[in-house]
């Protein structure tokens, strides 16, 4: 047995559709806000990735330029690496100019900048068991390329071995 009139039940639901529509609108708004924040977060990640990759490739270019410069210096005079390692860098004269660092040598030949990003090069003697970091005895030297680009810092180290061409 059914009590009451079913038509009266429907007449008592005044405003239920409006409340459901408001909840649906609230849900869609929350989904929109979350997706917007996710998109902005992903944009920041991709921008940081681009900065890092640009800095990495500039540092990698620095390694290539530094390798060529070190080879050119060593080919001209076998003592040039020792002169660069020495605290008294005034010993190295290249084409009439005093060379105080590998950066200085490269700047005299061209530029160390790639799209407004400048790489810095440093050299150190490897551990060649001679207990002197200012003299290279095994024709192997450590080349370090460093780039700082808007918060992205990259440092690449490699060992360069000079093999004399006969």
C-alpha positions as CSV (number, residue, x, y, z in Angstrom):
1,X,0.0,0.0,0.0
2,X,1.3,3.4,-1.0
3,X,0.9,6.3,1.4
4,X,0.6,9.8,0.1
5,X,0.4,11.1,-3.4
6,X,3.5,10.6,-5.6
7,X,2.7,13.9,-7.3
8,X,3.0,15.7,-4.0
9,X,6.5,14.3,-3.4
10,X,7.7,15.8,-6.7
11,X,6.1,19.1,-5.8
12,X,8.1,19.2,-2.5
13,X,11.5,19.0,-4.3
14,X,11.6,22.7,-5.1
15,X,15.3,23.9,-5.5
16,X,16.9,20.5,-5.6
17,X,17.9,21.0,-9.2
18,X,19.4,24.3,-8.5
19,X,21.5,22.9,-5.6
20,X,22.7,20.0,-7.9
21,X,23.6,22.5,-10.6
22,X,25.6,24.5,-8.1
23,X,27.5,21.4,-6.9
24,X,28.2,20.5,-10.5
25,X,29.4,24.0,-11.2
26,X,31.6,23.9,-8.1
27,X,33.1,20.6,-9.2
28,X,33.9,21.9,-12.7
29,X,35.5,25.0,-11.2
30,X,37.7,22.9,-9.0
31,X,38.8,20.7,-12.0
32,X,39.6,23.9,-14.0
33,X,41.7,25.4,-11.1
34,X,43.6,22.1,-10.6
35,X,44.3,21.7,-14.4
36,X,45.5,25.4,-14.6
37,X,47.9,24.9,-11.7
38,X,49.2,21.7,-13.3
39,X,49.8,23.4,-16.6
40,X,51.7,26.2,-14.9
41,X,53.8,23.7,-13.0
42,X,54.6,21.8,-16.2
43,X,55.6,25.1,-17.9
44,X,58.0,25.9,-15.1
45,X,59.5,22.4,-15.3
46,X,60.0,22.7,-19.1
47,X,61.5,26.2,-18.7
48,X,64.0,24.9,-16.1
49,X,64.8,21.9,-18.3
50,X,65.5,24.3,-21.2
51,X,67.8,26.4,-19.0
52,X,69.7,23.3,-17.8
53,X,70.1,21.9,-21.3
54,X,71.3,25.2,-22.7
55,X,73.8,25.5,-19.9
56,X,74.9,21.8,-20.4
57,X,75.5,22.3,-24.1
58,X,77.4,25.5,-23.5
59,X,79.6,23.7,-21.0
60,X,80.1,20.8,-23.5
61,X,81.1,23.4,-26.1
62,X,83.6,24.8,-23.6
63,X,85.2,21.3,-23.3
64,X,85.5,21.1,-27.1
65,X,87.0,24.6,-27.3
66,X,89.3,24.0,-24.4
67,X,90.5,20.7,-25.8
68,X,91.4,22.4,-29.1
69,X,93.2,25.2,-27.3
70,X,95.2,22.9,-25.0
71,X,96.2,20.8,-28.0
72,X,97.3,23.9,-29.8
73,X,99.3,25.2,-26.8
74,X,101.0,21.8,-26.2
75,X,101.8,21.4,-29.9
76,X,103.6,24.7,-30.0
77,X,105.6,24.1,-26.8
78,X,105.6,21.1,-24.6
79,X,106.0,23.3,-21.5
80,X,102.9,25.4,-22.1
81,X,100.7,23.2,-19.9
82,X,103.2,23.6,-17.1
83,X,103.2,27.3,-17.6
84,X,99.4,27.4,-17.4
85,X,99.5,25.3,-14.2
86,X,102.1,27.5,-12.7
87,X,101.1,30.2,-10.2
88,X,103.4,32.5,-12.2
89,X,101.3,32.6,-15.4
90,X,103.3,35.5,-16.8
91,X,105.6,32.8,-18.2
92,X,103.3,32.0,-21.1
93,X,103.6,34.3,-24.1
94,X,101.4,33.5,-27.1
95,X,101.8,35.5,-30.3
96,X,103.3,38.4,-28.4
97,X,100.6,38.4,-25.7
98,X,100.9,37.3,-22.1
99,X,98.4,34.5,-21.4
100,X,97.3,34.3,-17.8
101,X,94.7,31.5,-18.1
102,X,93.0,29.2,-20.5
103,X,90.1,31.6,-20.6
104,X,92.5,34.4,-21.5
105,X,94.0,32.3,-24.3
106,X,90.5,31.5,-25.8
107,X,89.4,35.1,-25.5
108,X,92.4,36.2,-27.5
109,X,91.4,33.7,-30.3
110,X,87.7,34.3,-30.3
111,X,84.9,34.2,-27.8
112,X,83.8,32.0,-24.9
113,X,80.1,33.0,-25.3
114,X,77.3,31.0,-26.9
115,X,74.0,32.9,-27.2
116,X,75.0,35.2,-24.2
117,X,76.1,32.2,-22.1
118,X,79.7,32.2,-21.2
119,X,81.6,29.1,-20.2
120,X,84.6,29.3,-17.9
121,X,87.5,26.9,-18.2
122,X,90.0,25.8,-15.6
123,X,92.7,23.2,-15.7
124,X,94.3,21.1,-13.0
125,X,97.0,18.5,-13.1
126,X,95.8,15.0,-12.7
127,X,97.2,12.9,-9.9
128,X,100.3,11.7,-11.8
129,X,102.1,10.7,-8.6
130,X,104.8,13.3,-8.8
131,X,103.4,15.2,-5.8
132,X,103.5,18.4,-7.7
133,X,100.2,19.9,-8.9
134,X,102.0,22.6,-10.9
135,X,104.0,20.3,-13.2
136,X,102.5,17.8,-15.7
137,X,104.7,14.7,-16.1
138,X,102.3,12.3,-17.9
139,X,100.7,14.5,-20.6
140,X,97.3,14.2,-19.0
141,X,95.5,17.2,-17.6
142,X,92.0,17.8,-16.1
143,X,89.9,20.3,-18.0
144,X,86.9,21.7,-16.2
145,X,84.1,23.7,-17.9
146,X,81.6,25.6,-15.8
147,X,78.5,27.5,-16.9
148,X,76.1,29.4,-14.7
149,X,72.9,30.4,-16.6
150,X,70.0,31.9,-14.6
151,X,70.1,29.4,-11.8
152,X,71.2,26.4,-13.9
153,X,74.7,25.5,-12.9
154,X,76.6,22.9,-14.9
155,X,80.2,21.7,-14.4
156,X,81.8,19.1,-16.7
157,X,85.2,17.6,-16.0
158,X,87.3,15.6,-18.4
159,X,90.8,14.4,-18.7
160,X,92.8,15.4,-21.8
161,X,95.7,13.3,-22.9
162,X,98.2,14.8,-25.3
163,X,99.5,12.3,-27.9
164,X,102.3,13.7,-30.0
165,X,102.0,13.3,-33.8
166,X,105.2,12.2,-35.4
